[in-house]
Amino acid sequence: MKRQHRISRPRLAFQVAALVLFNCMAFGVASFGETPYLRDIYWPNATTKFFADAPTYSLVYKLQDTAVAEFKTLYTDIVLPIFIFIILVLILGRVWCAWLCPLGLPQDLLSGLRKRLGIPYYRMSKMVSDALHATKYLALFLILSYTVALGMPGTGLSQLRTGLPIPYEWIDPNRALYVYPQIWLGILPPSTIVPIVSIGTAIFFIVMCFVIRRFWCHICPAGAIMGLVHRKSFMQLTKDATKCTSCRICARVCPMGIEDMYKEKTSRNVTARNCTHCYSCLEACPEDGALSATFMGKKILTSKSMVDYPV
C-alpha cells in the first residue's frame, strides 16, 4: 500500500523518550541530573525545573534564581548557560520545541485526542495568529523586568517588585502537569507545593491546546528567545521553488500558522522565526523534494510525493 511518508511517528517516539530518559528518575537519570551545572544548562528550552533530580531546567528560571541571589554567581549561572544556549540553538534551531520539550508531548496528545473525537480546531486568522505570537515577547519582557526588580533593589524598582509578586515558576503549567504525577508515583513528597495559579494555568493550557494547535508554542517565552537566532542555525527548512505548486497544503497543516513555505519564491531558506521544526509540512507536501530539512546544507529529510510505508 502506498502512503505519504510519516514524520509524526518518530517525533512522538523522540518526545516520549525525552520525557522518560531526561525528565524523570528512571534509568539512573537522577544521579546524572545531580552533576554540577548539567542540570542548569542541559537543554536550551528545558522548560521546567519540576522534574525531581533530572537534568532539565530553564534559562528563564536560572535568571530569576540568580537575581534573587543578587547575581553573586553571575558567570556560572548566567553567562555560561546563555553561551551554551546560543551555541545549541545555532546548531539545532528550535528542534527542541517539537521533539524534546516536555510541554510539546501533551500538546500533540491533546491534538490527537481532538482529531479522534472529530472536533475541528480553531482556525485563526493571520491577524489573530500574529497577535498571539507577539504575546510571547511581551511575556519575555515582563519576566526580564521582574528579574531585574528581584535582583537589583538599588535601581529603584522595588515598587515593581511589590507589584509583580508572582515569579514565572508559579505560573508555569509544567508545575501542576508534572509535580502531581510525581507525587502519585512517590517520587516527590505529598507536601510538594503546587500554587493555585499553576493549577489554573495548567487547566487553561489543556483547554487551549485542545482547541488551538500548539497553543503554548505561540506564547512560550523560551521560544521567543530561540526565535531570535534559530533562523541562522545549522538546521533549516528549505524549499525548491521550481517544484512547489503553491497548493497551500503546507500552510494548512502547520500548527504554528506559518505561510512562508508556499509564499516564498526566491529564498531557499524558509525557516520562519516561529517554526518549531515539527516537519508537518514535509509530511504533508505532495511534491517530491519541494521541501527539505537540512543540516549544514545537507538534506536529512525531504517531502515525498508517494513512498512505500508499511501500514
C-alpha positions in Angstrom: 0.0 0.0 0.0 1.2 3.5 -0.9 1.1 6.1 1.9 2.5 9.6 2.5 5.8 9.4 4.4 5.3 9.8 8.1 7.4 12.0 10.3 5.0 12.4 13.2 5.5 8.9 14.5 9.3 9.0 15.1 8.8 12.5 16.5 6.3 11.1 19.0 8.9 8.4 19.9 11.5 11.1 20.5 9.1 13.1 22.7 8.3 10.0 24.9 12.0 9.1 25.1 12.9 12.6 26.1 10.2 12.6 28.8 11.3 9.2 30.2 15.1 9.5 29.9 15.7 13.1 30.5 12.9 14.3 32.7 12.3 11.6 35.3 14.2 9.4 37.7 14.1 6.2 35.6 17.2 4.5 34.2 19.6 6.3 36.5 18.8 9.8 35.2 18.5 11.1 38.8 22.2 10.8 39.6 23.1 12.3 36.2 20.9 15.2 37.0 22.8 15.9 40.2 26.0 16.5 38.2 27.2 20.2 38.8 26.0 22.6 36.1 24.5 20.0 33.8 21.1 20.4 35.4 21.2 24.1 34.7 22.3 24.1 31.1 21.3 20.7 29.7 18.6 21.9 27.2 18.2 25.4 25.9 14.4 25.1 26.4 14.2 22.7 29.2 11.0 24.5 30.2 10.7 23.0 33.7 12.7 22.6 36.8 10.0 20.5 38.4 11.3 17.0 37.5 13.0 15.6 40.5 16.8 15.4 40.2 16.7 15.5 36.4 19.0 17.5 34.1 16.2 19.8 33.0 16.0 23.5 33.8 15.0 26.7 32.1 17.2 29.7 31.3 14.3 31.9 32.5 14.3 30.2 35.9 18.1 30.5 36.2 17.9 34.2 35.5 15.3 34.6 38.3 17.1 32.4 40.7 20.4 34.2 40.2 18.7 37.5 40.6 17.3 36.5 43.9 20.9 35.7 45.0 21.8 39.2 43.8 23.9 37.9 40.9 26.7 36.5 43.2 27.2 33.6 40.7 26.8 35.7 37.5 29.3 33.8 35.4 28.4 30.2 36.2 24.6 30.8 36.5 24.0 33.3 33.6 27.0 33.9 31.3 27.9 30.2 30.8 24.3 29.0 30.4 23.5 31.8 27.9 26.6 31.0 25.9 25.7 27.3 25.7 22.1 28.2 25.0 23.1 30.2 22.0 25.5 27.5 20.7 22.9 24.8 21.0 20.2 26.9 19.2 22.7 27.8 16.5 23.3 24.1 16.0 19.8 22.7 16.0 17.5 25.8 16.0 14.1 25.2 17.5 14.2 21.4 17.0 14.0 21.3 20.8 10.4 22.6 20.7 8.8 19.9 18.6 11.0 17.0 19.5 12.1 17.3 23.1 10.2 19.9 25.1 8.1 18.5 28.0 5.2 20.7 27.0 5.3 19.5 23.4 4.1 16.0 24.1 0.9 16.9 25.9 0.1 19.4 23.2 0.4 16.8 20.5 -1.5 14.2 22.5 -4.4 16.7 23.0 -4.4 17.5 19.3 -4.5 13.7 18.6 -7.5 13.3 21.0 -9.3 16.2 19.3 -8.8 14.6 15.9 -10.1 11.2 17.2 -13.2 12.9 18.6 -13.8 14.6 15.2 -13.6 18.1 16.8 -12.2 20.8 14.4 -9.6 23.1 15.8 -10.0 26.9 15.9 -8.7 28.3 12.6 -7.0 31.6 13.5 -6.8 34.5 11.0 -3.3 35.8 10.3 -4.0 38.9 12.4 -5.0 36.7 15.4 -2.1 34.4 14.9 0.4 37.3 14.7 -1.1 38.9 17.8 -0.8 35.6 19.7 2.8 35.2 18.7 3.5 38.7 19.8 2.4 37.9 23.4 5.5 35.7 24.0 7.7 38.8 23.5 5.5 40.7 26.0 5.8 37.8 28.4 9.6 37.7 28.0 9.8 41.5 28.6 7.7 41.2 31.8 9.8 38.2 33.0 13.0 40.1 32.5 11.7 43.2 34.1 10.6 41.2 37.1 14.0 39.6 37.2 15.7 43.0 37.3 13.3 44.1 40.0 14.2 41.0 42.1 17.9 41.2 41.8 18.7 44.9 41.7 16.9 46.6 44.6 19.3 49.5 44.3 17.8 50.5 40.9 14.7 52.0 42.5 12.4 49.2 41.1 11.2 48.0 44.4 7.7 49.1 43.6 7.8 46.9 40.5 9.0 44.0 42.7 6.0 44.6 45.0 3.6 45.0 42.1 4.5 41.7 40.5 4.8 39.3 43.4 4.4 36.1 41.4 7.5 34.8 39.6 7.2 32.8 36.3 7.7 29.5 38.0 4.4 29.9 39.9 2.5 30.4 36.6 4.3 27.7 34.6 1.7 24.9 33.8 4.6 22.4 34.0 4.5 22.7 37.8 0.9 21.3 38.0 1.2 19.0 35.0 4.3 17.2 36.2 4.5 17.6 40.0 1.2 15.8 40.7 2.1 12.7 38.7 5.5 12.5 40.5 3.6 12.8 43.9 1.3 9.9 42.8 4.3 7.9 41.8 6.0 8.5 45.1 8.9 10.4 43.5 8.1 13.7 45.2 6.6 14.0 48.8 2.9 14.9 49.1 3.9 18.2 50.7 5.4 19.5 47.4 3.9 22.9 46.8 1.8 23.5 43.7 0.4 27.0 43.6 -3.2 27.6 42.7 -2.1 29.9 39.9 -0.1 27.0 38.3 -3.2 24.7 38.6 -5.3 27.3 36.9 -2.6 27.8 34.2 -2.5 24.1 33.6 -6.2 23.9 33.1 -6.1 26.8 30.7 -3.2 25.1 28.9 -5.2 21.9 28.5 -8.3 23.7 27.2 -6.5 26.0 24.8 -4.2 23.2 23.4 -7.2 21.1 22.7 -8.7 24.0 20.7 -5.7 25.6 19.1 -2.8 23.5 17.7 0.4 24.0 19.6 -1.1 26.9 21.6 1.7 27.1 24.1 4.3 27.3 21.4 2.7 30.5 20.2 3.2 32.2 23.6 6.3 30.5 25.1 8.9 33.0 26.3 11.7 30.4 25.8 10.5 30.1 22.2 10.8 33.9 21.9 14.5 33.8 22.9 15.2 30.9 20.5 13.3 32.6 17.7 15.8 35.5 17.7 18.7 33.3 16.5 17.4 30.0 15.1 16.8 31.2 11.5 20.6 31.3 11.3 21.0 27.8 12.8 22.6 24.8 11.1 19.2 23.2 11.0 17.0 24.8 8.3 13.8 24.2 6.4 14.5 24.7 2.7 12.4 24.9 -0.4 12.9 24.2 -4.1 10.6 26.8 -5.6 10.7 25.0 -9.0 8.9 22.0 -7.5 6.4 24.0 -5.5 2.8 24.3 -6.9 1.6 26.7 -4.2 -1.1 24.2 -3.2 -1.0 25.7 0.4 -1.1 22.2 2.0 2.0 23.1 4.0 0.4 26.2 5.4 -2.8 24.4 6.3 -1.1 21.7 8.3 1.4 24.0 10.0 0.4 24.1 13.7 2.1 27.5 14.0 0.1 29.1 11.2 3.2 29.8 9.1 2.7 30.6 5.4 6.3 31.3 4.4 6.7 27.7 2.9 4.4 28.3 0.0 4.7 32.1 -0.3 8.4 32.3 -0.6 9.6 32.3 -4.2 13.2 33.4 -4.1 14.9 32.5 -0.9 15.8 28.8 -0.4 15.7 29.1 3.4 12.0 29.2 4.5 12.7 28.7 8.2 10.4 31.2 9.9 11.1 32.6 13.4 8.1 30.7 14.8 8.9 27.4 13.1 9.4 24.6 15.6 10.8 22.0 13.1 7.9 19.7 13.6 8.0 18.9 9.8 4.3 18.5 9.4 4.8 20.4 6.2 7.3 17.9 4.9 4.9 15.1 5.9 2.0 16.6 4.0 3.7 18.1 1.0 2.7 16.2 -2.1 5.6 17.3 -4.2 8.8 15.2 -4.2 11.7 17.2 -2.9 9.8 20.5 -2.8 10.6 20.9 1.0 13.6 19.6 2.8 15.1 19.7 6.3 18.8 20.3 6.0 21.7 20.3 8.5 24.7 22.4 7.4 23.3 22.4 3.9 22.9 18.6 3.7 19.4 17.2 3.3 18.3 14.8 6.0 14.6 14.8 5.3 12.6 15.6 2.2 9.0 15.7 1.2 8.0 12.6 -0.8 5.1 12.6 -3.3 4.4 8.9 -2.8 6.6 6.4 -0.9 6.3 2.9 0.3 5.5 2.9 4.0 4.4 -0.2 6.0 0.9 0.0 7.4 
